[in-house]
């Protein structure tokens, strides 16, 4: 399938204050089909003036009380209506996501669309459940005066939401659903590689009945439009998912501005196989942890630690999975792995594989592009039997590249797993609960899975330790991210 085969009209304009618009100076940039490298469309390249107009619209909607003072049940109703529209238009959204991002169509339907509907409905329910508390004070002055004290949660204000390209629709919903449920207004900037489903989402929100200015979408480059959005004085809160490198830049800007910020950043997640685990289960688990979504997952299990006695067997098993993986377009039912998102990212991943080889890693499987047009990288397994200090062990690749290393005792594996600046996710594979819990206690990660990997749910908080971020997505924790606590003290 290519651009000509897509049967739906593709929206390519920004959405600001309830209307679609071009950039102020009519600048555009191209978005591509990563399976072929063909151009899909041109979308606006937002200027500082465009960003200002979007933030001003969001500020006006917030200050006018058209959203934050809406009864919580009304915010819930509109979010549920949006969920219904996403579900109803699911085939179109899934196809658009696969066309623009490259992922398998089945994953687009199940994760991008199905997950978005699930998150919208879950977060809609929180709109009517945001609550404060009463507090007994110990003030003894003036004599005879009593006090009634309470806390309430109030919306944080205008939210700038910047999302990555690996799960474009779902990540947008991860940001906007809780922010809108809390009564905030939003300016969303999708990744420049994958803006199309975010624009369509804005159109569906408009159809659902969201007031103008409550939800806006601007498109543009991260270093220009994204930077302008982050530093805009009218933004109260920034939420960003992306690389640790960019997260540090955003964090510094927000610290300078004393602006609220949450950051969900990079990862280098370890997969620790214990010696009692069935080898076939370990092979399947390790392969799934790294090759899911073409390795373009912040929690991808990119470091595999295996008992030395099982090392060759398990590494060869994962390598065989890699060799047997069918590359191709996400629209082809026979495809098991699609392309990477862009030529730039493909070249980066290929360069890191080459560097791993040059530094002494053994390429057991993959390493090439599969001799295909488009932005493909073969699923790759690198054996680092000598535990050399490879760059691909230390730095996030964000592609289907696994580095496998042997260990002699589990404490050694835990120490190696923790010897990273990242701490987003990890998994342990074992049949013994007591051993699993000891690893869970010791590993420094925001989420530790046991006998599974990359599983997320709207009810389960998600975020990282160390350089993997600040704050948590999902669950009750997300309400704190989009509200402020106001204390009320009444003398009587």
N, C-alpha and C positions, 0 to 999 in steps of 0.2 A: 504493500500500500504506500502511496506517495501523496503529495499535496493534491494532485488532481483527483485522487480517489476519495478524498474526504467529502462527505455529502452534506455536511452542515456548514453554515456560514460561520467563518472564524472572525470573532471580534478582535480588533487590533488597536483600539484606542484606550486611553486611560479613562478612569471613571472617577469624577470629582463632583461633589455637591449634587449628586443625583442625575448627572448627565455624562455622556461620553464626549471626549474631547481629544484633540491633538496637542502636541507640545506647543508652547508659545511661539517658538521659532520654526516649527514644522520639522525639526530634526527627527530622524528615525534611525533604527538599527535593525539588522536582520536577525531572525531566529531560524533555526535549521532543524531538519529531520536527521537525528544522529545516525540512523540506520543507513542513510544514503549520502549524507552531506549536502542534500539539496535544500535550498532556501524554501521556507514555508511562508513567511510573511515579513513585513516591516512593521515595527511597533514604535511608539513615540519614545524619544530619548529626553526625559524630563530635564528641564532647566531649574535653576534655583527659584525662578519666578513661579514655575509650575508647582514646585514643592510648597512654596509659600501659599499658593492658592488652595492646595489640598489641606494643609494644616489649618489655614484660616477657616475653611469650610467645616472641618472637624471641630475646631474651637467654637465656632458659631453654634453648631448643633449641640455641643456640650453645654455652653453657657445659656442657651435658650431653653434648657430643660426639656427639649423635645425627646430626649432619650433617658437621661439619668433620673428624671422625675416620673418617667412612665411607670405605672404599676408593674412590679416584678413579674406578675403573671402575664402582662402584655409582652414584655421582653422574651419571656419563655415561649409564648405563643408564636412570635415572629421567628425565633430560632428554630422552633419545631416546624414551622412552615418552610423555612429554608432547607431544613433536612429533608422534608418531603420532596421539594423541588430538585434537590441534588439527586435523590434516589430516583425520581421520575425521569430525569435527564441523564441517568447513569451511563447508558451505552455511549451517548455522545461525549460525555466528560472522559470516560475511560479511553475512548479512541483518540480524543484530542491529547490526552496525557501521553499515550504511547507514541503518537506522532511526534510530539515535541520533546519528550524526555527519553524515549527509547525503551522503556521497561516493557516486560511481557504484558500482553493485553489482559491475561487472567489476573495478574497482580494489580493492574490498573483498576480492574473491576472490583477485586476483593479488598485491596488496601486503600487505594486512593479514594474510590467512591464509597465502598462499604465502610471503610474506617472513618471517612469524613461524616457520613450519616450517623454512625455510632457516636462519634465525639460531639457532634452538634446536639444530638438528643440528650446525651449525658450532661453536657454543660448547660443546656437549656434548663434542666432541672435545678441547677444551683441558683438560678436567678431568684427563686422564691425561698431559698434556704440560707441566705447570707444573714448572719445575726451577730449581735454584740453580747454584752454581759452586764450584770449589775455588780457594783463593787461597794463593800462596806469600808468607809473611811474612818480614820482614827483622829481626825482633827478635833482639838479641844478648845479652839479659840474662834470667835469670841464665846464667852460662857453662855450656855443656854441655846446656842445655835446648832441645829442639826443639818446633815448633808445627805443628799441623795445623789449618787454617782453611778454613771453607766458608761459603756463604750458602744460605739456603733462603727460599722464599716461603711466607708463612703468611696465612690469611684475615684480612681487615681487621676482621671482626666483624659487628655488626648494621648493615645498610644501610637507610637511608631513601631510597626511590626515588619521586620526584615527576615525573609525566609530563604532557604537554600533551594537547590535544584534537584535534590535526590528524591524527595517526595513533595512535589510542588503544591498539589491540591491539599493533601492531608496536613502538611506543615502550616499552610495558610489557615486551615480550620483550627489547628492546635492553638494558634495565636488569637484569632478573631473571636472564636466561640466563647471562651471564658471572659475575654475583655468586654464583649458586648453584653454578656450575662450580668456582669458587674455594673453596667451602666456607663462604661467608658465609650468614647468614640475612637475610630481607628483609621489610620492611614497605613495601608499595606504596600510594601514594595517587594514584589517577587524577584527572584534571581533573573538576571538579564537573559540567561539561556532558556528559561522556561516560564514565560509570563502568561501563556495563553489560557490555562485553566483558571488562574486568578482573575483574569478579566471576565471570563464567563461566570465565575462565582459572583462577582459584583453585579452582573446583569441579573442573576437569579435572586440576589438579595433585594435588588430594586423591585423585581416582580413580587417578591414576598411581602413587600410593603415597608421596608426599612426607610425611615425619613431621610431626606437629602442631607448629606454631610456626615451621617453616622458611620458609614463604611465607604472608604475611598481607596482606589487602587492607582498607584503611580508606577510607571515603568521607566527604567533607565539603568545606567551603569552604577555599580556599587560605589566606586571612588568619587562619583559626582552626585548623582541623585541620592544615593544612600547616605553619603556623608552630609549632604545638605539637610536631609530629613533628621538625622541624628542630632545635628547641632542647632536645629531650629528652636528658637526660644519658646514657641507655642506648643512644643511637645513636652508632656509631663513625664512620660514613661517610655523607655525603649526596650523592646524585647527582640532578641536576635538569636538566630540559630545559624551556625556556619563555622568557619575555621577559627582556631585559636588565635592565629595571627591577626585576623580582622577583629576578633572579639577583644583583643587587647587594645586595639586602636579605639574601638567604640567605648570600652570601659574607661579609658583615659579621658575621652571627651565628656562622658557623662559624669565622671568624678569632678572634672573641672567645672562643669555646669551645675553640680549638685543635683543631678537628674536621676530619677529612679531607673534602674536597669536590671534586666535578667539576661543571662548569657548561657546558651546551650551550645557547647563548643566541641572540639575534636576528641577523638579517642584512639586508643591503641589497645583494644580489648584482648586480654589473655584468655585462652581456652586451656584449662588444666585437666588433663586426663590422669586419673589415678589408676594404679596397677590392677585394681579389681574390676575395672570396667570392661565389658565385653568389647573386643576390638572392633567388630562391625558397627556397634552402636557408636563407638568413639569416632570411627571414620565418617559415618553419616552425619554425626553431630558437628564435627569439625568442618566438613565440607559445606554444610548448610550455614554455619556461622559466618563463613567468609564469602561464599559465592552468591548468597541471597542478594537480590537487587544489583547484581554485577559488582558486588563489593562496595557499592556506593552507599554505605550505611555508617553512621557515626559510631555505632557499637559493633561494627564488623569484627569478628573474631580473627584478627590478623596475626596474633602470636600464639602458636600452638606448643604447649609443653607436654612432653610424652615421656613416660618412664623409659630409661635407656634400653631395657630388655624388650620393649615393644616398639621401639622407635622405627626401625626399618619397616616393620609390618604395617604400622598405622600410616606412616608417611607415604608408603607406596600405595596404600588403599585410597588415600585422599588424592594422590596424583592420578590414579586410575579414574576417579570420578572426574577430575579436571580434563583428562584426555578424551573422555567419552562425552563431554558436554557439547551440545550442538549450538553453535553460534548462528545468529540470524536476526531478522526483523522481529520485533515484538508482536507483529500481526500474524506471523507464521505459527501455526499450532505446533509445528515440530520443533520450534526454537526453545532452547533451555536457558540461553543467556543472550541478552541483547547487547547493544553497543554501550560505550561510555557516553557521557552527555555531550561532549564537545571535542573538537580536534585538539584544542589546547590542553584539556584534561587528559586525553589519550596520550599526548606527547609527554606530559608530566609523568604519568604512570609508567610508560615505556622507558623513560629516562631513569626512573627509580629502580626498575627491574635490571636495567643494564648496570647501574651502579652497584646493586647487590651482587651481581655476577663478578664485577671487577674487584669487589672487596672480599671475594672468597666464598660467596654463597654458591651452592650447587643448584642449578635450575633442573628440578626433577621432572617438571611438566610445564607446558605453556611457555610464556615469555614472548610470543609473537602476536601478530594481528590477525591470524587466521586467513591471510591473503584475501581479504574482503574489502569492498568499498565501505565507506562509513567509518565510524570511530570505534573500532573493535580492538579489544585486548583479550587474548586467550586467558582463561583461568590458569593461574600460575602458582606453583608450589616450589618454594626455595628451602632446601635443607641446609641448616646451619649446625651441622653436627659438632663442630668445634666451639660453638657458642661464641663466635667472633662478634665484635662490636659493629654489626652491619647498620648502615643508615636506615634500611627498611625495617629494622627491629625498633629503632628509636623514633622515626618520624611516621606520621600518618600518610598512608598511600591513597586511601579512599578509592580503591579499586580491587579487583579480584586477585589479590596477591597475598599468599600465606607464607609465613616463615615458621618452620618447625624446628624445635630445639629439644634435645634430650635432657633429662635430669636424673639424679641418683636418689634423692629423697625429697619428700613433698615440701619440706621447709626451704629447700633450694629453689623449688619451682615458685613458691610464694614470694620469696625474696626477689626473684627475677621478674615476676609479674608486677611487683610493686616498684621496681626500679625504672619508673617511667614518670614523665611529667603529667601524664594523663591518668584519669581515673573515672571513666564514664561507665563502662560495663565490664563484666567478666563472667565466665562460666566454669563450673567444675562438673566433671563427669565421673560418677561413681555409683556403686550399688549400696554403699554403707552411709547411713544418715549421719552418724556421729562424725565420720571423716568429712562429709560434705559441710557440716556446720562449722567445723574447725577452720576449713578453708574460707567459708563465708565470713567468719569473724575476722580473719587475718587479711583478706584481700581489700585493698583500698580502691573501692569503686562505688558509684552511686547505685548501681543495680548489679546484683550477683545472681545469676541463674544457676539452677542445679538440674542437670540432664536436659537442658534446653538452652536456647540462645535467641536474642533479638526479639523477645516477646514483650509487647507493651500493651497497656490497657488504659482507658481513660480514668479508671478509678485508682490506678497505682502511680504514685509520684515518680517522676523521671528527671534525672539531672546528674551532674557530675561532681566528683571531688577534684581538687588540685586545678590543673590548667584546663580541665574539661568543663568548667563553667561555674556560674553563680546562680542560685535559685533552682526551683523545681517547676516542672510542668505537671499538669493533671491532678486529679484527686482534690481533696480539700485544700491541699497546699497551694493550688493555683489561685484560689480566691485571695490569698495574701499578696500575690504578685500584682493584682489589678485593683486593689483597694488600699486605702489608708485607714488607720485607726483614729477616730476622733473621740476624745474623752469629754464627758459632760459632767459638770459638777453644779448642783443646785443647792443653795442654802435656804433653809426655811425655819 
